[in-house]
């Protein structure tokens, strides 16, 4: 049996090890691979973490202490939302002065971990743990059949799941209190407890960075100035989801005619790389592209869904796909009906307008 990469072993190990109920965990005892695996599992929405932290701002007498739970890629910002609203009225002027001063290149916020950390599986994590014992009936079916390969690809965003939608997640503020910054700092020094190993979506430094980004955006919003958006890579301004929607709308509006990869990217205004991801996300676009390529090669005009039924990947992360067997069957049935209708339309054309199939 081929040895699995350390990250794969760590993901499987943590999924089988983390309980369904809250359990105290010593993050400092995780290996490097487990550290990364925990980040991936939390970002994928399969693990929920509970942690406390103290946040102080340079030169301010008041600091805050909070405890919250977080899972998914958007969970941390959800949890910090109410804290930003609470603290911006206290720190707004000080933050503006800091960013206008000589120390503007550095952050005025400092985060420290407080108390014990806990973890548990989410409901999706419990399902994923069970799926680890299921082997896919075929390589293509791993795209939509819940199994070990599906779980690993989903967590690591590889294979069939490399273009899946982000796991939005959830963040909840559990405790909040204001403290005297000097007294809290002295108490932390007196405890002399070593800080845990930093883990993304869990450590105090990451929390401080996200808080500052949201804090700055809040101040700009108060002034009526739009918050600066994160700059996407060149040619990647449009999201894959929007590109998928626009591409499908254009092709359907032109009776299923696929104009070609480069032309379609130009028409909808996205990069070719983004369009490639959009096509990989859409069974409809993949089928139309296959027809286009066949026509370019002088192939059969009869419309077909490219690939075998195992390769018709119904991505459960797509909003319209759904995750249940009934939803998947409904999607496949709809596609089959669409293909049949288009075939009938082709057969009803005058014979001269139909291209004969290529002979073997």
Secondary structure, DSSP 8 states (H G I E B T S, - for coil): -----HHHHHHHHHHHHS-SS-EEE-GGG--HHHHHHHHHHHHTTSEEEEEEEEEEETT-SEEEEEEEEEESTTHHHHHHHHHHHHHHHHHHHHHHHHHHSTTTTS-SEEEEEEEEEEEEE-HHHHHHHHHTT---SSTGGGGTS-SHHHHHHHHHT-GGGTT------EEEEEEEEEEEHHHHHHHHHHH--------TTTSHHHHHHHHHHHHHHHHHHHTT---------TT--S-HHHHHHHHHHHHHHTTT----HHHHHHHHT--HHHHHHHHHH-HHHHHHHHHHHHHHTT---S---SS-GGG----TTSTTT-SSHHHHHHHHHHHHHHHHHHHHHHHTS-GGGS------
